Amino acid sequence: MTVTIARTDAQIRRCLPAVLALRPQFSPEQALEQIRFQQTEDRYILAFIDLGDDIDAPAAVGYRILHLLHSGKTLYIDDLSTLPDARGKGYASILLDFIIEQARQAGCQTVSLDSGQNPARYAAHRLYLNKGFNITSHHFHLSLQ
């Protein structure tokens, strides 16, 4: 088991079941198209737990490095998702450790993410808190469509 960066369409497709568990509003083709767009336009990186032999990834994380006035150079986690039947096996923890190391290597001052506020997310929140993350703000959203 390793953490691999998804660079090819085949690798991204291996991540899609995990990504779609978090982002069910997309079809697999829409998600592939959006991930490719973000890789090109936003320097989005998709990493996944690689179990080998072209097996679908049990967990994936999408992230990018941003420069924010309030926090400096920040590795922002857009998506962190584990397939429902793979939860509790430590995959998200491995991906977070990978992310934190990537942030250190890139010279980031912070790692941040937003997470939904509902009981289905409480296990994820426990993981973030156990990894040293703090709840530092509320995220406000205004839909323009």
C-alpha positions in Angstrom: 0.0 0.0 0.0 1.3 3.4 -1.0 0.1 6.9 -1.6 0.2 7.8 -5.3 -0.5 11.0 -7.1 -3.2 10.5 -9.8 -1.7 11.9 -13.0 -3.4 9.9 -15.7 -7.1 9.4 -16.6 -6.7 5.8 -15.5 -5.4 6.8 -12.1 -8.1 9.4 -11.7 -10.8 6.9 -12.6 -9.4 4.6 -9.8 -10.1 7.5 -7.4 -13.6 8.3 -8.6 -15.6 5.9 -6.4 -14.0 7.5 -3.3 -14.4 11.0 -4.7 -18.1 10.4 -5.6 -18.8 9.1 -2.1 -18.2 12.7 -1.0 -19.4 14.4 -4.1 -22.4 12.4 -5.3 -23.7 15.4 -7.4 -21.3 14.4 -10.2 -21.4 11.6 -12.6 -18.1 9.8 -13.0 -17.5 11.6 -16.4 -18.3 15.0 -14.9 -16.0 14.4 -12.0 -13.2 13.3 -14.3 -13.7 16.4 -16.4 -13.8 18.7 -13.3 -10.7 17.1 -11.8 -8.8 17.5 -15.0 -10.0 21.2 -15.3 -8.8 21.9 -11.7 -5.5 20.2 -12.3 -4.9 22.5 -15.2 -6.4 25.7 -13.9 -5.9 25.5 -10.1 -2.9 23.2 -9.7 -5.2 20.7 -7.9 -3.5 17.5 -6.9 -5.3 14.2 -6.4 -3.6 11.5 -4.3 -4.9 8.1 -3.4 -4.3 5.0 -1.4 -2.9 2.6 -4.0 -3.5 -1.0 -3.2 -1.9 -2.1 -6.5 -3.2 -4.1 -9.5 -5.4 -1.3 -10.8 -7.8 -1.8 -7.8 -10.1 1.2 -7.1 -8.7 3.5 -4.4 -10.4 3.0 -1.0 -9.6 6.7 -0.2 -8.5 9.8 -2.0 -7.5 13.4 -1.2 -7.6 16.4 -3.4 -5.6 19.5 -2.5 -3.8 22.6 -3.7 -1.4 25.2 -2.4 -2.8 28.7 -1.9 -1.3 31.9 -0.7 -3.8 33.5 1.7 -3.3 36.9 3.4 -4.7 35.5 6.8 -2.6 32.3 6.9 0.3 32.6 4.4 1.2 29.7 2.2 -1.5 27.1 2.9 -2.1 23.6 1.7 -5.9 23.5 1.3 -7.7 20.1 1.3 -10.6 20.3 -1.1 -11.7 16.7 -0.8 -10.8 13.9 1.5 -13.0 10.8 1.2 -13.0 7.1 2.0 -15.4 4.5 0.5 -18.0 3.6 3.1 -16.9 0.0 3.4 -13.2 1.0 3.8 -13.8 3.4 6.7 -12.1 2.7 10.0 -9.0 1.1 8.4 -6.7 4.1 8.7 -6.7 5.2 5.1 -7.7 8.8 5.8 -5.2 9.0 8.5 -2.4 7.9 6.1 -3.6 10.5 3.6 -3.5 13.2 6.2 0.0 12.3 7.2 1.0 12.4 3.6 -0.7 15.9 3.2 1.0 17.3 6.3 4.4 16.1 4.9 3.7 17.6 1.5 2.8 20.9 3.2 6.1 20.8 5.2 8.1 20.1 2.1 6.4 22.9 0.2 7.2 25.4 3.0 3.5 25.9 3.9 2.6 27.6 7.2 -0.8 25.9 7.5 -2.9 23.0 6.3 -6.6 23.8 6.2 -10.0 22.3 5.1 -13.7 22.8 5.4 -15.9 20.0 6.6 -19.7 19.8 6.7 -21.5 20.1 10.0 -23.7 17.1 10.4 -23.6 13.8 12.3 -22.3 11.9 9.2 -19.1 14.0 9.4 -18.4 13.5 13.1 -16.0 10.6 12.6 -14.0 12.8 10.2 -14.0 15.7 12.6 -12.6 13.4 15.3 -9.8 12.4 13.0 -9.0 16.0 12.1 -8.9 17.0 15.8 -6.7 13.9 16.6 -4.3 15.0 13.9 -4.0 18.4 15.6 -6.4 20.5 13.5 -8.4 23.2 15.3 -11.8 24.6 14.5 -10.9 28.2 13.8 -13.8 29.7 11.9 -17.2 29.3 10.4 -17.4 29.0 6.6 -20.1 31.2 5.0 -21.4 30.5 1.5 -23.6 32.6 -0.8 -24.8 30.7 -3.9 -25.0 32.9 -7.0 -26.9 30.4 -9.1 
